[in-house]
Structure formats: structure tokens, C-alpha cells
Amino acid sequence: MDKMIAYCGIVCTECPAFEATQKNDDAKRKKTAEAWSKQYKMAIKPEDINCDGCKSQGKRLIGYCNICYMRKCAQGKPVENCAYCDEYACEKLTKFFAMAPHAKASLEGIRKSR
């Protein structure tokens, strides 16, 4: 499968929720739910771990992606991802980068190569 990079820069195809969904792997769903519950200090159940990736047109998106500002904004532009946006990096994206520096690195790499 080709690499799917979300609008925000997260590599969907490397996300454990995406991997568990694509492989229909209940053990990986359970492991991911336990890890994320600790990491984000909230109750996440294995049945919550279902995602086809940010750019999918289906309804299987992991929690926050359903209401994600960056996703909705990019879909409205439309741009392949935030690296291609004339307003890069907006305030919302910059705040997100503080929590997900790997996403920033992904988008910065795309910006340098275009």
C-alpha cells in the first residue's frame, strides 16, 4: 500500500489504528486502545480502534478525526495536505505540531521536495 499522509502530516498508513483496521487485527486494536488510554488519559475501547485514514471517504475514522479542524479546512481548499496550503503553518497546525512533532517533520519534508 502507498503511504497515506493525513492533511496534518501524520502518516496514516503507519498508525496502529489504521494498521489494525486494515488487517482486522483485534489483538492490535486491544493493544492500541490500552496504550492510547494511558497516553491520552481517557478511556479508549478496542472497538473504538477503527480507521481507514484521514483521506478516506468512509465513515471509519479514529475519534478526533471526525471533527478535526485541519481535516475540514484542507478538504474545503482543496489541498493534498497542509504542506500545500498557502496559509502554512496556521495557528491550529502550529499548536498541533507541539503535540505531534513527527507530523511537522512529514509536512516540512513535503514542502522541501515540491
N, C-alpha and C positions, 0 to 999 in steps of 0.2 A: 504494500500500500504506500502511496505517496505521502509525504509529510503534509499534514494539515496544520497550518498556523492560524490560530484564532485572531480575531481583529486586534486584541490586546497584546498579542505576541506570544501567548502560551502555545506550546506545541501540543495540540490536541492528541495527535497520534502517539505521544509519549506519556500521556496522562493515564494513571492507573484506572480511573473510572472509564475512560474510553476503551482501554485495553480489555477490561473485564466485560464490558458490554459487547464488544466485537467478538470476543471468544466465548461469550456466555459462561463466564467462569465465576461461579458462586463463591468459591474459596477466596478469589481475589477481591470480590465485592466485599466480603466479610472483613478481610484484612484491611482494605482501604477505608471502610467505614470506621473501623476501630482506630486506625491511625489518624484519620481526619477528625474524629470526635475528640481525641486528645489534643491535636494541633489547634483546632478552632474552638475548643471548649464549648461544644454543642453536641447534642445527640443526633448522630447520623446512623441510619439503619442500612444494612446491606441492600435492602430493596430500593433505597434512595440512590444507589450507585448504578445509574443507567444513563449513558450519554453517547450520542453519535457525533459529537463535535459541534463546536460553535457555529460552523457554517452550514450545518445540516439543515434541511428544511423540515425534518421530522419534529416530533414533539419530545423526543428523549434528549433532554439537556440536564446537566447536573445543576441542582439547586439554583444558585445565584444567576446562572447564565440566562435563565428565563426573563430576568428583569434587568440585566446588565446594561448600564448606560452606554458603555463603549460599543457594545454589540449593536444596539439600536441606532446609535449615531452613525456608525460605519455603514450599516445596511441602508440608511437613508441618504448617503452621499452619492452613489455607492463607491466604495473603495475596496480593494482586495483585503487590506488590513490597515491599521492605523499608520503604518510606516509610509503609506502613500497619500496620507491626508495633508492638505495644505496647512492645517492647524496643528500639526505635530510639534511637540507633545503638549496637548492641552492639560489643563489643571487636573481633570479627573484621571487622565492617564498617568500623569506625574505622581499623583497620590497612590495609584495602583502599583507603580514601579517600586515604591518604598516597601511594599509587601511582597512583590514578585520581581526581584532584580533580573531573574532569568528571562522574563518576558521583555524587559527593556533591552537586554543583550540581543535577543532574537530580532526585535524591530530595528535596532541600530545596525545590525548586520545586513538586514534587507535594505535599509536606506543607503548604506555604503556601496552596495553592489548594484544599485539601479542606475 
